[in-house]
């Protein structure tokens, strides 16, 4: 079946972005509205060229795991609230690190309101969201690409991030334990996050309430290195006491009445 010029453009962008992308990233790359992207993706899904997921699309017939899009489509309202609070903590002109998490993707969207940021990231989506906005400078770290997370990891990633004097590192995570701290499913992600937290001026971890009490095998940033946690519900015990003991300021993102 022949495709329109717009459809061919979108397919080309998806290939260049590694086979998957959020609608907002596609809209920016194509210089069109997200509604135009959604219509084009819908048409392409009917010809089995792409698969639709909430908030994005990926090329059909590839090995791409759309797990990132499943994560980003979960608790979207909570993540948007969390992102708005994180944006209030960040000041214009800061040098920031943002990781590959789904919550961080929402944070990046809100940070488009800030000016003259230096953004260091291993996330393709974060880089695309913030580049060329309000005088921002964006540095996408090298390393080995991980499809599931749409980001880079490894020795090269760590070596490059050490060149930057980070005012703040902003992380997401997979689980929070009141006894073990901040946890990840990925060994390489936990190692990178822990190393960056050691040298950043401040550390902020953003997560929705569903992560409290979950479990994961790898410890990320040391609890004592974390300055802020931003979540959408007031933590209950034993988490409230754990955060207080670790010297962490808890910021609650709640709907305004």
N, C-alpha and C positions, 0 to 999 in steps of 0.2 A: 504494500500500500504506500502511495506517495504521501509525503508530509508537507505541511505548509512551511513557509520560511521560519515562522515563530517556533513551530515544533522542532524543526531541525536545530535552531539556535539553542533551545532548551536542552535538547539531547546532548549537544556539544558541550554546554556548560556543565551538565551532570558528569560527563566523562572527565572534564578538566578538574572537577572537584572531587574526583576519586570514586564516582559512581553514586553518591548520595548527597543530598543537601536539604536544608530547610527552605521553605517557601520564601522567607525573607531574604535569604542569601541569593536565591535564584532571581528574585525581583531586582535586587541591587545589581547583580551581574548583567542582567538583561536591560536594566533601566526601564522597567515597567512596573505596574502596580502588582501587589500580591494577588488581587482578584484575577488579573490577567494570567498570572502563573497558575493559579488554581484551575482556571478553565482549560489552560493548555495541558496541564498534568492530567486532568480528567479525560481529555480526548486521547492522550497518549496511553492512558491506562486501559482504555477500551480497545486499543490495538495491541495490547500486551507488551508495549515497549518499556513502560515503567510501572512500578507498583506504588500506589498511594499509601501514605501513612499520615496520621494526624500531624500537621505542621510541616510536612515535607514529602519527599519522594526519593526513590532509588531505582536504578536501572534494573529491569527484569533480566533474569538469566545470569546474573553475576553472583558472586559469593558474598556480596555485601550483606551484613547482618543489620537489619533495621532496628536493633535494640536501642540505639541512641534515640531514635524517634519514639519508641515506646516509652522510654524514660522521660523524654521531654514533654510527652503528652499526658503524663500523670501529674495530678495535683497542680494543674496550670495556674489556677487562681492563687494558690498559696505561694507558688514560685514568683509570680508577678509581685505580690505583696512583699516578699522577702527582698526581691531585687530593688524595690523602691527604697527600702530602708538602707540597704547597702549603699545605694547611690547617695544617700544623705550623709553617710560617713566619709565618703570619698570627697576630696577637695580638688578644685581645678589645679592643674599643673603637677599632679602627683605622678610618680613612676610606680606602676602597678604590675603585678603578675596575676594573670587569670588562668585557671586550669580548664580542662576539657569537659567538666561536668554539665549536666543538663540545667541545673540551677544557675550555674555560671553563665550559661547562654542567655538566660533572662536578664542577669545582671548586666551583661554587655549591652543589651538593648537599652536599658535605662541609663547606662553611662554615656550614651550619645548626648545626654544633656550637659555633660561636663566638658571643659575646655582645656586644651593644651596638655592632654595626658600623654605620657609615654607608656605604652601598653606592651608588655612582654608576655607572650602566650605560646603554648604548644597546641592551641586549638585553631583549626582552620576556620570554624564558624565565628569565633570571637574576633579573629583578625579581620575577617570580611565585614563584620558588623561595625567595627570601630575605625577602620582605615579611612582617611580623608574626611573625617568629621571634626568640625570645630578645632582645627589645628592639631589634632591628635597625631602622634607618631607611633606606628605599630611595628613591632618586631616579632616575626613568626620564627620560632626556634626550629632548628633542624633536628634530625634524628630519624629513627625508624618509625614509619607510619603504622599506627594501629587502626584497622578499619572500624572496629566496634566503637571507638571513641572519637574518630575523626580528628586524631591528633598525633603528635610525635613524642617519642620516649627514647631513653637510652643515654649512653655516655655523652654523645654529642649534645643532646638537649641540656643535660646538666652543665656541661662545660660552658656552653654559650650563655646560659642564664646567669652564671657567676660574674659576667662582665658588668652586670647592671646593679646599681645601688637602689634597691627596691624600697620605696616608702611603705608599701603594703602588699602582702600576698593574699589573694582571695581564692579560697578553695571550696570545692564541694566534696562530698564523700559518700560512702555506701552505708555506713552504720556508725552508731555512737554507743559506747559501752561506759557505764558509770565506773567500772573498775579498770578497763583497759584503755579507754580514751577514744580516739578518732580512727576509724577503721576503713579499709579498702579491700575490694575483691581482687585487685590487681597488685602484684608485687612491685612491678616497675613504677606504677603510679604512686604507691605508698612511699617508695624510696625517694622519688623525685620530690614529692610534696614535703617530706620530712627534711630533706636537704635544703630546699628553698626556704622553709620556715626558719631554719637556723640563722639565716643571714638577712632576712627581711626586717625592716624597721618595726612593722606591725603585722599581725596575722589575723585574718578574719575567715571564719568558716561558716558557710551558709548552707542550710539544709531544712527540709520540711520535717514536720513532726513524725512522719512515718519512719524516719531513720533512727529514732530513739528506741533503744532496746533491740534493734536488729543486730545481726552478727556478721562478721567478715574476718578473714584469716590474717590480714596484715595491718600493722599499726602504722599510721601516718605521722603527721606532726606531733611532737611531744606536747602533752597537755599543757605543760608549763610555758610553752612558747606561744600559746594562743591568747590573743587579746580580746577578741570578740567572737561570739557566736550569734548568728541571726537566724531565727526560726519563727514559725507562725503560731506557736502555742507556748504558753508559759510552761517550762519544764516542771514535771512533778518529781517527787523523790523516787530514786536516789540521785537523779540527774541534777536537780537544783543544788543540792549540797556538794556534789562533785564539781560543778562549774565554779561555785564559790570557793571551794578549797583550792582549785587550780588558779584562782585569781582572774577568772574570765568574766567579762561584762556581757550579760545576756540581753540582746535587743529583740523585742517581740514585734513582729509584723502582723498587725491585726486590721481587720476592716474597720474603717471609721464610721461611726454612727451618724 
